[in-house]
Amino acid sequence: MPARIAALCRSGGQDPPATPGDTVRSILVSLACKYRLVLERLERVTQTSIERVHVVGGGARNEPLCQLTADLCGRRCWPSDEATALATC
């Protein structure tokens, strides 16, 4: 996977991650950006405001991912290591 990420960066004219830590950070930022994109689309389609993001599964135990998600989405991030989630309206 690190080689694929580096190749994708190069093909887009970006410098590839220089260290394993840089690679991990690029993965986490990519995930958080995808969460934001999906969140914005959900809000647009449902015409409602979503106040918080629930992170479930293994990612919920990754504090940097949860913080990046909160920062990039501009919302509170609620981690839960439960495999299932229940949304209430």
C-alpha positions as CSV (number, residue, x, y, z in Angstrom):
1,M,0.0,0.0,0.0
2,P,2.8,2.6,0.7
3,A,4.1,2.0,-2.8
4,R,0.7,2.6,-4.3
5,I,0.2,5.8,-2.3
6,A,3.6,7.0,-3.4
7,A,2.8,6.3,-7.0
8,L,-0.5,8.1,-6.8
9,C,1.2,11.1,-5.3
10,R,3.8,11.2,-8.0
11,S,1.1,10.8,-10.7
12,G,-0.7,13.8,-9.2
13,G,2.5,15.9,-9.1
14,Q,2.9,15.7,-5.4
15,D,5.9,14.6,-3.3
16,P,5.3,11.1,-2.0
17,P,5.4,10.5,1.8
18,A,9.0,10.5,2.9
19,T,8.6,8.3,6.1
20,P,6.2,5.6,7.3
21,G,4.7,8.2,9.6
22,D,4.0,10.5,6.7
23,T,2.3,7.6,4.9
24,V,0.1,6.9,7.9
25,R,-0.8,10.5,8.2
26,S,-1.7,10.7,4.5
27,I,-4.0,7.7,5.0
28,L,-5.7,9.2,8.1
29,V,-6.2,12.6,6.4
30,S,-7.6,10.8,3.3
31,L,-10.1,9.0,5.5
32,A,-11.1,12.1,7.4
33,C,-11.6,14.0,4.1
34,K,-13.8,11.2,2.7
35,Y,-15.9,11.3,5.9
36,R,-16.3,15.1,5.4
37,L,-17.3,14.6,1.7
38,V,-19.9,12.0,2.6
39,L,-21.2,14.1,5.5
40,E,-21.7,17.2,3.3
41,R,-23.5,15.1,0.7
42,L,-25.8,13.6,3.3
43,E,-26.6,17.0,4.6
44,R,-27.3,18.3,1.1
45,V,-29.5,15.3,0.2
46,T,-31.5,15.2,3.5
47,Q,-31.5,19.0,4.0
48,T,-30.6,18.5,7.6
49,S,-27.7,19.5,9.7
50,I,-25.7,16.7,11.2
51,E,-24.1,17.7,14.5
52,R,-21.7,14.9,15.2
53,V,-19.9,12.1,13.6
54,H,-20.0,8.6,15.1
55,V,-16.9,6.6,14.3
56,V,-17.4,2.8,14.8
57,G,-15.2,-0.2,14.6
58,G,-11.4,-0.2,14.7
59,G,-11.0,3.4,13.6
60,A,-12.7,4.5,16.7
61,R,-9.7,3.4,18.7
62,N,-7.4,5.6,16.5
63,E,-7.2,9.0,18.4
64,P,-5.4,10.8,15.6
65,L,-8.1,9.7,13.1
66,C,-10.9,10.8,15.4
67,Q,-9.3,14.2,16.0
68,L,-8.6,14.7,12.3
69,T,-12.2,13.8,11.6
70,A,-13.5,16.2,14.1
71,D,-11.2,19.0,12.8
72,L,-12.0,18.5,9.1
73,C,-15.7,18.0,9.6
74,G,-16.0,20.8,12.1
75,R,-18.1,18.6,14.4
76,R,-17.6,16.5,17.4
77,C,-16.5,13.0,16.9
78,W,-18.0,10.2,19.0
79,P,-15.9,7.1,18.9
80,S,-17.3,3.7,19.7
81,D,-15.7,0.3,19.3
82,E,-19.0,-1.4,18.8
83,A,-19.4,-3.0,15.4
84,T,-23.0,-1.8,14.9
85,A,-24.5,1.6,15.2
86,L,-28.0,2.9,15.8
87,A,-29.1,6.2,14.5
88,T,-31.9,8.0,16.2
89,C,-33.9,10.9,14.8
